[in-house]
Amino acid sequence: MRNGGSYRRGRTVRGSEHYVSPYDNIPRLNILVPNLGSTSLKFQILAMPEENVLARGRFERVADYRSAIQEIRTGSTAIDAVAFKAVHGGPRYCGTFLIDNNVVAALEQFLPAAPAHNAIYLTAIQAFRQAMPGVPLVAAFETEFHATLPAHASLYGVPAAWRDAGVRRYGFHGASHQYVAERVAAMLGCPKEALRTISCHLGGSSSICAIERGRSVDTTMGFSPQSGLENATRHGDLDAFAVLYLMERNGWTAEEVRGQLAREGGLAGISGVAGGDVRDIQQAATTGNQNAVDAIEMFAYQVRKTVGAYTAAMGGVDAVAFTGGIGENSPELRARCCAGLEFLGIRLDAATNETGAGDRVVSEKHAPITVIALATNEELIVARRAHALLTR
């Protein structure tokens, strides 16, 4: 990995004419964005503010993130900053920040709330500090997009002292949901402020967001990424007293319970398929594994139920978007999630849903609600936030 030098400014020459770029006098940075998901590592190097992708890569089913980070190749590209899609820093860090010891301390403080995520990013921060000393590291927290949640959507019915300690709905996958809001508006040819969009980020980690006029107004994940929809190995919504009941009955410690719920729950816990990867669960379902069938049906039901609820919350919906590893790439799951929502005006075009490719509309041509399948680009949102922070 090659460290960058000072921030660059300059004019662009186009052909024989002197072309004044709209980015003249704006510092140019090459920003490396490593996107560490619950089961994957993607990265992009973006030249900002032009948003040109200089390099990209992806690693699937990652077990050792430090080793995966070492496999990132930047070639001869000078890196001016590294920007992370950080997850949970509590109420103080719901934005984009230069990483210092206080940010690291916040990630460590909220590690029990996001053990599968904060631990990964703490490892990554340490690895990049060692590999690229002196290069600015930026944390663009997933909770930033959900800072617009109204009180009636973010509050929990807990004692006031709990709320004072930061217990509320934060929401996650913010960069993805923000990108979806902007991309859907571009595809439909109208400003995002004119749309009511339901963004379904479905993958190894899944959440849904109600986006009204470009602003997050509700989302399924809450205080932690554990809540909401079932994830690959992490449970979704769960009665807290079920946890207390089993802890008291079995004498389990908090750490034992945290490990079970984070690594043995979710779709893996329901299906009995290790790892909870939907592709493996779908394969198991075809062999007659009833637990796998139940996991798929439960997941699709949760999505359908949430789409209906968010439509009510926003007083209607204009577009439903599917993204993430499952949402973008599984026509079967999209069909299951939309089945039964015809009364809302959601009607898939079977051919386009099954055989189409790329960002596309998958609903019937004249359906009242537009359904879209698209690839998210969290790295772009993170790079934009980092560039804005570093050049302001």
BELSULWO-V632622 format. One record per pair of residues at least 24 apart in sequence whose C-alpha atoms are under 8 Angstrom apart, sorted by the first residue. I is the first residue (numbers start at 0). J is the second residue. Records with the same first field share a line. If there is no record, write none. Layout:
I=J  J
This chain:
0=71  72  73  74  77  78  130  131
1=73  74  75  76  77  78  131
2=77  78  79  131  134
3=29  76  77  78  79  80  134
4=77  79
5=79
6=79
22=48  49
25=390
26=390
28=78  79  80  386
29=76  77  78  79  80
30=78  79  80  81  82  382  386
31=78  79  80  81  82  382
32=81  82  83  84  378  381  382
33=81  82  83  84  378
34=83  84  377  378
35=84  119  120
36=116  204
37=115  116  203  204
38=62  203
40=64  67
42=71  378
43=378
44=73
45=379  382
47=382  383  386
48=383  386
50=379
64=119  122  123
65=122  123  126
68=123  126
78=134
79=134  135
80=134  135  136  137
81=134  135  136  137
82=136  137  138  139  381  382  385
83=120  136  137  138  139  140  381
84=138  139  140  141  174  377  378  381
85=117  120  138  139  140  141
86=113  116  117  140  141  142  171
87=112  113  117  140  141  142  223
88=140
89=165
90=165
92=140
93=140  141  142  143  146
94=139  140  142  143
95=137  138  139  140  143  384  385  388
96=137  138  139  388
97=135  136  137  138
98=135  136  137  138
112=222  223  224
113=223  224  225
114=261
115=261
137=385
138=385
139=381  384  385
140=173
141=170  171  172  173  174
142=169  170  171  172  173
143=173
144=173  174  176  177  214  215
145=169  170  171  173  214  215  216  217
146=215
147=214  215  216
148=215  216  217
149=216
152=216  217
153=217  221
166=222
167=221  222
168=220  221  222  223
169=220  221  222  223
170=218  219  220  221  222  223  224
171=206  220  221  224
172=200  206
174=376  377  378  380  381
175=200  375  376  377  380
176=200  208
177=213  380
178=375  376  377  380
179=320  375
180=210  213
181=213
183=318  320  371
194=316  317  318
195=313  315  316  317  318
196=316  317  318  319  320
197=306  309  310  316  318  319  320
198=319  320  321  322
199=302  319  320  321  322  323  326
200=321  322  323  326
201=321  322  323  324  325  326
202=230  231  323  324  325  326
203=230  231  275  276  277  324  325
204=230  231
205=229  230  323
207=302  305
209=309  313
211=313
217=309
225=261
228=298  301  302
229=265  266  298
230=265  266  275
231=264  265  266  267  274  275  276  277
232=260  261  262  263  264  265  266  267  268  274  275
233=260  261  262  263  264  265  266
234=260  261  264  265  266
235=265
266=294
269=293  294
270=294
277=325
296=335
299=332  335  336
300=336
302=336
303=336  337  338  339  340
307=340
316=368
317=367  368  369
318=368  369  370  371
319=368  369  370  371
320=370  371  372  373
321=370  371  372  373
322=372  373  374  375
323=374  375
326=372
327=372  373  374
343=368
344=368
345=369  370
346=370
